[in-house]
Amino acid sequence: MDVMSPQLMWIGTRCYRVNQTKSTVHEEATSERPLAYVEEDIYGEDEREEEYEIEVTNTGKFQTSFHVPSAFYAMIIGAKGQTRQRLEAETKAQIRVPKQGTTGDIVVSGTSRKSVSSARSRIELIVIGARNKQQFTHFLSVPLNVPEVTKRFLDFRHKVVNKLPRAFSVDESLFQQPEKLHITLCTMSLMDNEDRANAAQILLDCQESILSPIVKENGPLEIRVRGLEYMNDDPHAVDVLYAKIESPALQTAADQIYEYFIAKGLMQKKYDHVKLHATLINSLFRVSQTEPVSEREAERRRITFDASEILRLYGEFDFGSLVLNEIHLSQRFSTSCTGYYEATAVMKLLIIEGGQFRKNTRCDGKVILITGANTGIGKETARELLKRGGKVYIACRSLERANEARSDIIAQTGLGDIHVRQLDLSSMDSIRKFATGFLKEEQRLDLLINNAGVMACPKALTKDGFEQQLGVNHLGHFLLTNLLLDRLKESAPSRIINLSSLAHKYGKINRKDLNSEHSYNQVTAYCQSKLANVMFTRELAKRLQGTGVTAYAVHPGTVDTDLPRHMGSLFFLFDHKLVKPLLRVAFKTPLSGAQTTLYTALDEDLAEESGKYYADCREQKLSKYARNDEVAAWLWEESARMTRLEA
């Protein structure tokens, strides 16, 4: 054993070094494999006691009981009971193990909490060591058997089997079954029903503690399957050929899930990071898929194959991409009715994708301005457009938050053509100052995305005396757009995108009290402002006919952002521990919410469309009131007067 890199065993959140003893070196001389010596952790004993449920019996003794699969009873008892006797002597505790063939918990009792805790820790070490010597029975997997990946895998298989020279071709029996394409996250040995139920619960726990925070931060976890790698050192003698997985967020999730299962005692820590891969060809498949044999026998009969030509011709083969929707606790050597592995448990990600803009349309050289892009939908929109080649400006009230968003986007993309400018949409002076500076700085503007907004806030007035929601959501963008309109015309074809909401259908334009001076309801005012966005878009499209500038209104969907932070009691149900998990499924992530914005910004099929309303990447029907041209024309003139557009 390398003393600098000893074998480690984990129990709960503690790591123990396992040292060899002299008897271990000569273990072939005994019929019973001797137990390794475990270096005791003499510090933190009180903390360790608190990890276990230890009760006091009627007789005043301390006692704990816990489940151990019956397959491991013999290891705890030892030859002629010697292991149990030694444990009892060393810990001064009594250990009761159910008789072979019966079920029940192991019970440890003693005169002190410390002795009971110590005995249980030693037993768990034995169980972990014994478990790790078993063949694995289950594994955590991410299914890859979606149509796009399956189709490309079959194309890859056809090329390797039929188009390579005979010396390099591989028999079809060595390929993974298309229905069983998957990413393996980790493997484990589950010995009985309680083991399996425990593992299933641990997997489900990972959804809330690990997956949800990662998805909230990164949006849906996109997985790209691209490129080839092989095990062994010689490409001419390969055992396993696999596809590489590109997904930093999934890598983070996989590592954390792996560590979580280790902490729960279901597997031993063997490496620092999960190696994400999808097995494509395995020389074991020639044996294991035709007849059941032991792992040792399969390894003995394994015949390597020459992958050098496959790697030369198809080393960068693209198998496509998918979004992570579920993780399975899969049963090894099983097949379900779908052709995939039987699942002991499935963790589904409760995320609504909505419409997805899947075209790879570029925007190289285009100048893009997005308001309110320091968080949520706007930030995701900025990131995606930057990745597609755009020069992006994010205009925000808080320079500090905007610069933080810029730094995040640069770190994520490795691209730096993103710029921050200050813009306070609640101030007409700030809007005019911003527009003057922008027009001096940029000679073109291809995309204006009016993204910023406030939602259902308590009554407040802007610096110019406008009701805040009307002022920020509508009047601010109305003035900004008009001040930049000539530059948009000069840059035609160009586009204007106004973020609205489904809430517009519940709004009315109050001609008698547009500014809510006589009465105010926060939801009514919000709906009016979103209706104003739609009507502004329609009237704008009419006035821009023949200029090459088109306008679109967008409903992003109900997105999990901080926009409804002012909703107060209206959102009280979201904090209820039972209701919130149900309601969260109705929310999109910010990246999903940005899809319709990207669709209207980039899709060439919309080049001749203007003045329409979109959601989930398709045109939607407007409410009858929103189609009222006379009200839309009045709103334009009133907005021009309030903002002193001609001043």
N, C-alpha and C positions, 0 to 999 in steps of 0.2 A: 504494500500500500504506500502511495506517495504521501508522506506526512504533510507536505505543503498543500495537497489537494485531497483531503480525506473524504471518505464516503459520508454523506449527510443524510439524516432522517428528520422529517418534520412531523411534529405533533401540534396540532392547533397552529398557533402563531409562533411556536418556538422551534429552533433548529438545533439538533443534537449531532455531535460528531461520534461516529461509530468506529471504535478502535478494534483491531484484530487482537486476538489472544494467541498464545502459543498453540493451544489446542486447535485453533482454526487452521493453522498451517498443516496440521497432521489429521485433518478431519476424516481422511479416507480410512483411518485406522479404527474409527468408531462407527457403529451402526446408526447412531443418532447425531445429526448435525448439531454441533455445539452452538450455544448462543454467544453472539458477540458481546463484548463488554461495552457498556454504554457509559460514557463519562457523565457523572451526575452533575446537574446544574444545582449548585448549593446556594445560589442566590435566587431571590425572588420566589421562595417556596410559598409564601403567603399568597402571592399573585396566582401561582399555579393552582393552589387549592380553590381559588375563587372561580376557576374555569369549569369546575365540575359541580354538579348538583350533589352535595353531600348532606345527608339528613342525620338526625339524631334519633336512635331507636328508643323504645320503651325501657330498654336495659341500660341506656346511657352510652351505648357504643355509637360510633360514627359509621355510616354505611353509604355506599354508592352502587348503583346497578346500571348496566349498559349492555347494548347488544354487540355480540361478536358472531359472525357466521360460524356455524358448527364445523365447517371444514378446517377451522383453525384451532379447535379445541385441543387437538393432539399436541400442537406446538406449545400451547400454554401449559399443558400438564407435563409433557416430556416423558422420556422413557422411565417407566416405573414411578411416575409422579415426581421425578427429580427436579424438573424445572419449576413446578409449582412450589415444591418444598423450599427450594432455594429462594424464590421470590418472597415467600412468607417469612422466611428467616431474616432476609435482608431488610424487609420493609416493616416487619412486626405487624403484619395484617393477615387476615384470613381470606382465602380466595375460594369461592364456590363456583364450580363450572358445571353446567348441565351435563347429564350423562349423554354419551354418544347416541344419536338417534332420536333425541328429544330436543325440544325447543325451549327457549327461555333466556333470560339475561344472566350474564356473569355478575355475581354479587361479591363486593369487596367490603369487609368490615374491619374495624380496628378501634383502638382506644384513643386515637388522635386523628385529627383531620390530615395531618402531615403524612402519617403512615398510609392512610387510605388513598390519598392523592398520589403518593409515590408508587404504590402498588399498581394503581390504574395506569399511570404513565408508562410503567415498565411493560404492562400487558399490551398497551397500545403500540409500543415499539415493536413487540414481537409480532403483532398482527400486521403492522405495516410491512415489516420485513418479509413475513410469509406471503402477504398479498402481492408484493412485488416480484415474487418468484413464480407466480401463476401466469399462465397465458392470459392475455387480455381478452375480455369477453364483450366489452362495449367500448365505444369511442364517440366523442363529440364530433359532429360533422356538419358542414355547410353544403347542402345539395347544389350541384352545378348543372343538373339535368334540365335546364331551361332550353327552349327551342334554338336560340341563337348559338349557344355553346355546343349543344348536341350536334347541330348541323355541321358546324365547323370541325368538331372532333371527328365525325364520320368522314368528312373530306380529307382530314389529315390521315386517318387510318387507311383510306383508299389509296392515297398517294404512297404511303410507306409500304403497303402490302403489294401494290400492283405496278408502281412506276420506278422503284429502285432496282438497280442491278441485282441479280439473284444472290450474289455474295452478301448483299447488305439488306435484303428484304427480311421482314419479320413476320412470323406466322400470326395469323389473325387471332389465334387462341391466347396470345400473350397480352392482348389489349384489354383494358378495362371495359366492362359492359357500359354502353352509353347511358343506360338508365341509372347506373350507379356512380357516375362521375361525381366527385365530391372533394372538398377540402377537409383533411383531418386536423382537428385542433389538439386533441390529446386522447390517450387511451387509458383504460382502467379495467381492473378485474372486479366484477360485482358478483358475489358468490351466492346470494339468496334474494328473496323478494324484498326484505327490509333494506338490503344494500341498494337494490335498484330504486326503491321508493326514496331512499335518502339522496341518491344521486340525482333523481328527477327533481326533487325539491331544491337541491343546491343549484341546479341549472336554472330553475325558474327564479330563484333569488338573484341570479346574475342579471336578470332582465332589468330589475329596478336599480340595483347597486352599481352595475357596470355599463350595460348597453344603453340605457336611457340617457345618462349624462353624456356619453360619447356621441349619440345620435343628435342630442340637443345642440351640442357644440359644433358638430361637423355636418349635420343633415344626414339624409339616407346614406348608408355605407355602400359606396359603389365599389365593385370588385372587377378588376380586369384580369383576364387569364391570357397571358402572353409570354412567349419565349419558352425555351426548353432547358432543363438541367438534368444531370444524372448523378446517381450514387456510384461509388467506387472512384478510383483514381484514373482508370484507363478507359477512354471512350470506345476502345475496341472490345472491351469485356465488361459490359454493363449489366447490372442486375435489375435496376429500376430506372425508368425514364419518366420524368414528371414535368408538368407545366408550372411555370412560375406564376405567383399571385402578386398583383400590384394593388395594394390597398393599405395605406398607412393607418387609417382608422381601424380597419379590421385587425391589423397587427397589434395595435394597442389593446383592443378588446380581447383578442386571443391570449395575449400575455397575461392580462388581468384575470381572465377566466381560469387559465391554467394555474396561476398562483392561488386563486380562491379554492379550487378543488384540492390543491396540495394542503392548504391550511385546514381543510375539513377532513384530512386524513385518508382520502380515497386514492391518492397516488403519491409517488415519491418524486422529489425535485431532481431532474436529470440534466436540465439545461436552463440557460438564462432566458431564452426567447423561443417561442414556438416557430418552427420552420413551416411557413405557409406554402403548401404545394398541393397539386392534384395529380395523383398517379395516373399515367396514361398507359404505360407498358411495364409489366412486371414478369420476370421469368418464372416466378412462383405460380402465376396463373395457369401455366401449362400443367402443373401438378394439382394444385389445390382446387381448381374448378372441375376436375374430372373425377377425383376421388378424395374423400376426407383422409388426411394424413396428419401426423403430428408436425409441429413446427420444426423439430430437429430433423425429421425425415425429409420434410420438404426442402430444407436448406441443403441437405445432403444430395438431393436429386436435382437441385437448381442448376440450370445450364445458362451461362451468360450469353448475351448477343452483342453484335457489333453495331454500335449506334453512331459511329463516326460520320457516316454519310447522311444520316438523318439530321444530325446536328449541323452539318455543313449546309444542307439545303433548306432546312426548316427550323433552324435555331431560333428565329424570331417570329415563328408562326403565331398569329393572333387568333385565339379561340373565342374572342368576344368578351362581353361584359354583362353584368347583372347587378341588381341591387339586393343587398342582404335582407331577406324577409324572415328567415327562421334558422334556428340551430337545432339539430336533432341529437338526442342521446340514442345512438344507433346500436343495434345488436349485430355483433360480428357473425359472419356466415349465415345471414338471413336474407330473405327476399319478401317484400310485401306485394300486394296486388298491383301496385304501381310500377314494380320492377326495382324500386329503391329498397334500401335496407328497412327492416322492421324497426319501428321507433318505440323505445320505452317512454320517451317524453319528447315533446316538441316545444321549444320556446319561440313564439311568434312575436315579431316586432309590430306593435300596434301603431303603425304609421300610415297615414293616407298619402299616397304619392300624388293623386290627382293627375291631370294631364302633364305629360312630359315632352319637352322640346328636345328631340333626339337628333336633329340634324347637326352636322358639323360646320355650319355656316361660319365663316370668318368675318371679322370686321377690321382687317388690317388697315392702318392709316386713318381710321375714322376717329373723330373727336366726339367724346361722349360726356354729357353732363348729367349727374344724378344728384337730386336733392335728398338730404336726410339719409345718407348711405353709411352712417357710422355703426349701424347695427341692423339685425333682422334682414328683411327682404332686400333692402337697398344695398347692404354690404355684400350679400350673396350675388346680387345682380352685378355689382362692380367687379367682384372677383371673377365671375364667369366671362364678362366682356373683356376684362384685361387678359385672361387666358386665351381669348379668341383674337387678340391682336389689337384691341382698341387702345386709344389714349384716353384715359378716364380721369375725369374731375369729379370729386365728391364735395358737395357744398353743404356745410353743416353749421348749425349755430355754435356748437362747442368745438373749438379747434383742438382741444385736448383729446376728446373722445374720437374725433375724426382722425387725428394722427395715430392714435392707438389702433384704429381700424385699418389705416393704411399700412402700419407696421405688420399687423396680422396677415393682411392680404399678400404683402411682399414675401413674408416668411413662408406662406402656403404655396405661392406660385413661383417664387424665384424671379418675378418680373417687377420692374420698378417704374413703369410709365403710368403711375397713378399719382394724382396731385390733389392737395387739400386747399380749399378756399372757404372763407367764412361767409355765411349767409344766414341771416335771421329773417325767416318768412313772416314773422309777426311785426316787422318794421319795414315800412315802405322806403324809408331812407336807406336801410341796409340793402334792400333789393336793388335800388337804383345804383348804389355804390358798387355792389357786386357786378351788375350788368356792365357798367362803364369799364371796370377793370378787366372783365373777361373779354369784352369786345376789343380792347386794346391789345390783349395778350394773344388771342386766337383769331386767325383769319377764316376759320370755318367752324361749323357746328353741325354734326351729322345726326346726333341723337340727343334729344332732351327728354329725360325721364323725370317727371314730377312725382317723386316717390314719398316725400316727407309728409307727415300728418300727425294729428292728435286725435284722441278718441274719447268721447263721452266724459270730458273733464268738467269739474265744477265751473260755474260761470266766472269768466275772467275776460278782461279786455286787452287787446293788443296795444302797442305803443301809439297806434293811430285811432284807438277808440272802437275797434271792431270786436264783435264777439269772437272769442279765440278760435273756435272751430271753423267758423266761416272765414275768418281772417287768414289763418294758416293753411287750411286745406284747400280753399278756393281762391280768395282774393290775392294772396301772396303769389300763388302759381299763375294766376291770371296776369298779374303785372309782369312777373318775370318772363313768361312766355312771349308777351307782346314786345317787351324790350329787346328780346333776342330774335324776334321773328325775321327781321331782314337778313341776319346772318344765316339763319336756317334756309331761307329762300336762295341765298347766294350759294349754299352748299348742296342744293337739291341734286338728286333725290335725298330727302332727309325725313326724319320722323319725330313726332311728339307723342309721348305716352303719358297719360294721366291715370294714376292709380285711384280707383274708385272703390266700390264695395257693393255686395249684394244688398246692403242696407239702403241703397238708393231707392229701392222699390217701396220702401216704407216712408219715404220723404215727400215733402211738398215745399215748393218755393213760396214762402210767406211774403207776398208783395207788400202787404201793409206793415210788416214788422220783420223785414229781412235780417236786421241786425239784433233781433231778440231784445229790444230795449224795453218792451212792455211786459213780456213774460219769457220765462226760460225753462226749458227741460233739456237736460244734457243729452238724452238719447235722441229726442226730436231734432235738436240742433245738429247732432252728428249726421243723422240721416239726410237732413237738408244739405249739409256741406258735401256729402257724397253724391247726392242728386245733382248738385251744382257742377261737380266734376264731369259728370256724364253730359249734361246740357252744354257745358263749355266745350267739350270735345266735339259734339255734333255741330254747334255753331261755328267752331273753328274750322272744321272740315269744309263747311260751305264757303267760308270766306277765303279758303286757301285753294279752291279748285283751280287747276291749271298752273299752279306754282311749282309742283313737284314735291310739296311738303304734305305729308299725310298725318292724320291724328287718330289715336286709338284710346279707348277707355278700357281699363283692366280691373277685374276683380281677382285678387290673388288667392282667395280662399281664406278660411279661418286658420290663421297661422299662429304658432306658439312663439310669440314675441312679447316684448314689454309694452306694446301699444296700448292694451286695455288697463294700464296701471292705475287709471283714474276711475275705474268702474265701481270700485268700492263694493257696497252691498249688492249691487247687481250681479257681481261675480262670486257671491259668498259660497255658492255650491261648489266652486272649484277647489275650495280648501277642505271640503268634507272628505275624510279619508276613504269613504266607500264610494262616493260619487265621482271624485276626481279621476280615478283610474278608468272609469267608464267614459267620462267626458273627454279625456285626453285623446281618445281614438278619433275624435272629430277634428283634431288639429293637424295641420300640415307643419312640416319643418320649414324654416326660412328658405332653404334651397328649393323645396317643392313649391313654396309660395312664389318664388321668383320665376318659375318656368313660363308662365303666361306673359310676363314682361319680356323675357328673352324671345319668346315666340313672336310677339308683335314688333319687337325691335329688329329681328334678324330674318324672319321667314320671307323669302322672295315671293312666295305666293300671295302675300298681302300687299305687294307694292302698289296695286291699283285700288286697294280698299282704303276707306277713310271714314271716320265718324261713327265707327261701330264699337260694340261692347263685347269683350271677350272674357272667358273664364275657362280654366282647365284646357287651355290651348285650342279653343274653338269659339266661334261666334255664339253669343247668347242673345236671347230675346229681351228687349228692354220693356219696362213697364209702359203702359199706355201714357201715363203722365210724362214720363221721360222723353216721349216722342213728340211732345207739344212744342212745335216750332215757334209759336208766338211767345210762349213763356221763355224759351231759350234766347230769343232775340232781346226780350225785355231784360233778362238777367245780364246779357252782355253789356247793354247800354248802362244799366245801373252799376255794374262792376267797374266799367270805365270811369263813371262819374265818381264812385267812392274812392278809387285808387288814383284819381287825377291823372289818368293815362295820357291825356293830351298836354299835360302841363310841361 
